[in-house]
Amino acid sequence: MMLSESPPGKKVRVKAIHGGRGMLMRLSAMGIREGDVLLVVSRLPMGPVIVEHAVHGHRVIVGHGMASRIEVVPE
């Protein structure tokens, strides 16, 4: 399942990021890496996804295009 498809209120673990070096660096700067646990706070159809990092507690907004390339599994 992709992050863009994850239901709000659920915890997910980042399984893989399907993107280039630039995307990996941008997500890393936002605090999102493979293996991280995220709480999906809000998701709009074809819109951004707001996630909260389970360990650090900070929230970030991930655009739909980027979220559709982040593979996650339920935690």
C-alpha positions in Angstrom: 0.0 0.0 0.0 1.2 3.5 -0.7 1.2 6.4 1.8 -1.3 8.2 -0.4 -3.8 5.3 0.1 -3.4 5.0 3.9 -6.5 5.8 6.0 -6.3 8.7 8.5 -5.8 7.6 12.1 -3.6 4.6 11.3 0.0 4.0 12.0 2.2 2.8 9.2 5.8 1.8 8.7 7.8 3.1 5.7 8.7 -0.1 3.8 10.3 1.5 0.7 10.7 4.8 -1.1 10.4 4.6 -4.8 12.2 7.7 -6.0 15.4 9.2 -7.0 18.2 10.7 -5.0 16.6 14.1 -4.8 13.3 12.7 -3.4 15.2 10.6 -0.9 17.2 13.6 0.3 14.0 15.8 0.5 12.2 13.2 2.6 15.2 12.7 4.8 15.3 16.4 5.4 11.6 16.1 6.4 12.6 13.3 8.8 11.1 10.4 6.8 13.2 7.4 6.1 12.7 3.7 5.4 11.7 1.9 8.6 10.1 5.0 10.3 6.7 4.7 11.9 4.2 7.4 10.9 0.7 8.3 12.0 -1.5 9.4 9.2 -3.2 12.5 10.6 -5.1 13.6 7.5 -5.4 12.6 3.8 -7.3 14.3 1.0 -8.2 12.5 -2.2 -5.6 13.5 -4.8 -4.2 15.9 -2.2 -1.5 16.1 0.4 -1.1 13.7 3.3 -0.3 15.1 6.8 1.7 12.6 8.9 3.1 12.7 12.4 6.5 11.0 13.1 5.8 8.4 15.8 9.2 8.9 17.5 10.0 12.6 17.0 6.4 13.8 17.2 6.7 16.4 14.4 4.1 16.8 11.7 4.9 17.2 8.0 2.8 17.6 4.9 3.7 15.3 2.0 2.3 16.1 -1.4 0.2 13.5 -3.2 2.8 12.8 -5.9 5.5 12.1 -3.3 3.1 10.1 -1.0 2.2 7.9 -4.0 5.8 6.8 -4.2 6.2 5.9 -0.5 5.4 2.3 0.2 4.1 1.5 3.7 2.8 -1.4 5.7 0.3 -1.3 8.7 2.0 -1.1 12.0 
